């Protein structure tokens, strides 16, 4: 299993061994606010304000900081994934993950060929609850040891953290009320195009490569073949 922010195209790590994908699509206004917080935390924005960042994001269909890194702008990035036809894929909306986490996780895991119990799904969702992840981030950064969260304790002490609120469909009124209309004009037709692309995805998981079961049914783990 590989989490990635890169586009699905030749040159991507493990491109030739990609057996299937789950693509999470999030409202671009929420992506904007999340990206600004992250880039502010890692210190690459310099003196760029949120207002300037938002206008640049709307004008260029994504954050300029991602364009030269293999991520690309928002629409281009999603188009590469949702336009793929050589591997099965599943579109998941971030909003569904937040509003119906158990049902959406069940959809994802079922797509990947597993049939977990409702108890395991509920336990997984509970373990990944936003407040628990925020607490874990705080504990790890304050301890000063290894952490899976970007940023450091200094940023955390200033209220800038990797795990934010996970809110959806946020308004841009606090930046400029006109930005909401601008985002609607620019992104609404493109979201419709992406969802149309997603309708052409193969909806069935094809076991093109030997894999280790994501959820072992037996008590003892059996050394097995490489995963993809």
Secondary structure, DSSP 4 states (H G I P E B T S, - for coil): -----S-SSTTSTTGGG--EEEEEE--HHHHHHHHHHHHHHHT--TT--HHHHHHHHHHHTS-GGGTTTT---HHHHHHHHHT--SSEEEEEEHHHHHHSHHHHHHHHHHHTT----HHHHHHHHHHT-HHHHHHHHHHHHHHTS--SSSS-HHHHHTT--SS-----S---TTT-HHHHHHHHHHHHHHHHHHHHHHTTS--S----S----SS--SSSPPP-PPP-
